[in-house]
């Protein structure tokens, strides 16, 4: 299944591994930050509603 | 007689309307991006032949070109959003520009890294002070500066103003990154990989998966910017509510 990358196996594998790790890290960061801010906003809105 | 009014793009400068639109648009764009990036990269990595000169390193093109394209386009999008902020004072546009910063920075980093890894076996060096490489490095530093400036200023409107100015200045390097190889016809980096000019250089065996990957990266950028903008809108509302809380206490 894995293609024969010949003498450039290290370069090609490294390029894909690091790039995919960076993309996964970026998507994860955006998603996790979104979840955290949403949770915090819900808590602040709940407090504001209670005070009314 | 009844008159019908066409919906305007500016309506989505309203945070409530933007959130309502992206409620259904974001999952759509996100899944389309995931599918196209996956198809483009799997096709490019597993099912393309080696190049007669570059061997298997040609497979790096499916990461390098889409990420470089998005590195430049992200800055152009940030420039457009910053100009909208400066001229029309729509908060959503400033927040969209802010959300695009980290995405553009990562795209630039991927382009620089894959370029170095590709350059080593092809040019015999990881790095050269070539016009395109250098302008890309400066663009990356501009991205870092842009992100840092947003974080360093407490007042969001002042931060939006100053980052918009930085964005306009940095646009020079975004344009240079795209056209450096043409402006200074020297250095190691080649010209455009894809061209509409006659005598096209790339075979469809590479071009087809490359177009898929480029579309996927474009949609991924859009999805991440939409998600980031939603987060920034929520963070801004939270900040306003907390300020009101402090004033009432």
Boltz contact constraints between the chains, C-beta under 6 A:
constraints:
  - contact:
      token1: [A, 3]
      token2: [B, 46]
      max_distance: 6.0
  - contact:
      token1: [A, 5]
      token2: [B, 56]
      max_distance: 6.0
  - contact:
      token1: [A, 6]
      token2: [B, 55]
      max_distance: 6.0
  - contact:
      token1: [A, 6]
      token2: [B, 56]
      max_distance: 6.0
  - contact:
      token1: [A, 8]
      token2: [B, 55]
      max_distance: 6.0
  - contact:
      token1: [A, 8]
      token2: [B, 56]
      max_distance: 6.0
  - contact:
      token1: [A, 8]
      token2: [B, 57]
      max_distance: 6.0
  - contact:
      token1: [A, 8]
      token2: [B, 121]
      max_distance: 6.0
  - contact:
      token1: [A, 11]
      token2: [B, 57]
      max_distance: 6.0
  - contact:
      token1: [A, 11]
      token2: [B, 117]
      max_distance: 6.0
  - contact:
      token1: [A, 11]
      token2: [B, 121]
      max_distance: 6.0
  - contact:
      token1: [A, 12]
      token2: [B, 56]
      max_distance: 6.0
  - contact:
      token1: [A, 12]
      token2: [B, 59]
      max_distance: 6.0
  - contact:
      token1: [A, 14]
      token2: [B, 117]
      max_distance: 6.0
  - contact:
      token1: [A, 15]
      token2: [B, 60]
      max_distance: 6.0
  - contact:
      token1: [A, 15]
      token2: [B, 114]
      max_distance: 6.0
  - contact:
      token1: [A, 15]
      token2: [B, 117]
      max_distance: 6.0
  - contact:
      token1: [A, 18]
      token2: [B, 113]
      max_distance: 6.0
  - contact:
      token1: [A, 19]
      token2: [B, 63]
      max_distance: 6.0
  - contact:
      token1: [A, 19]
      token2: [B, 110]
      max_distance: 6.0
  - contact:
      token1: [A, 22]
      token2: [B, 106]
      max_distance: 6.0
  - contact:
      token1: [A, 22]
      token2: [B, 110]
      max_distance: 6.0
  - contact:
      token1: [A, 26]
      token2: [B, 106]
      max_distance: 6.0
  - contact:
      token1: [A, 30]
      token2: [B, 224]
      max_distance: 6.0
  - contact:
      token1: [A, 30]
      token2: [B, 227]
      max_distance: 6.0
  - contact:
      token1: [A, 30]
      token2: [B, 228]
      max_distance: 6.0
  - contact:
      token1: [A, 33]
      token2: [B, 231]
      max_distance: 6.0
  - contact:
      token1: [A, 34]
      token2: [B, 227]
      max_distance: 6.0
  - contact:
      token1: [A, 34]
      token2: [B, 231]
      max_distance: 6.0
  - contact:
      token1: [A, 37]
      token2: [B, 231]
      max_distance: 6.0
  - contact:
      token1: [A, 37]
      token2: [B, 234]
      max_distance: 6.0
  - contact:
      token1: [A, 37]
      token2: [B, 235]
      max_distance: 6.0
  - contact:
      token1: [A, 38]
      token2: [B, 234]
      max_distance: 6.0
  - contact:
      token1: [A, 40]
      token2: [B, 238]
      max_distance: 6.0
  - contact:
      token1: [A, 41]
      token2: [B, 234]
      max_distance: 6.0
  - contact:
      token1: [A, 41]
      token2: [B, 238]
      max_distance: 6.0
  - contact:
      token1: [A, 44]
      token2: [B, 238]
      max_distance: 6.0
  - contact:
      token1: [A, 44]
      token2: [B, 241]
      max_distance: 6.0
  - contact:
      token1: [A, 48]
      token2: [B, 241]
      max_distance: 6.0
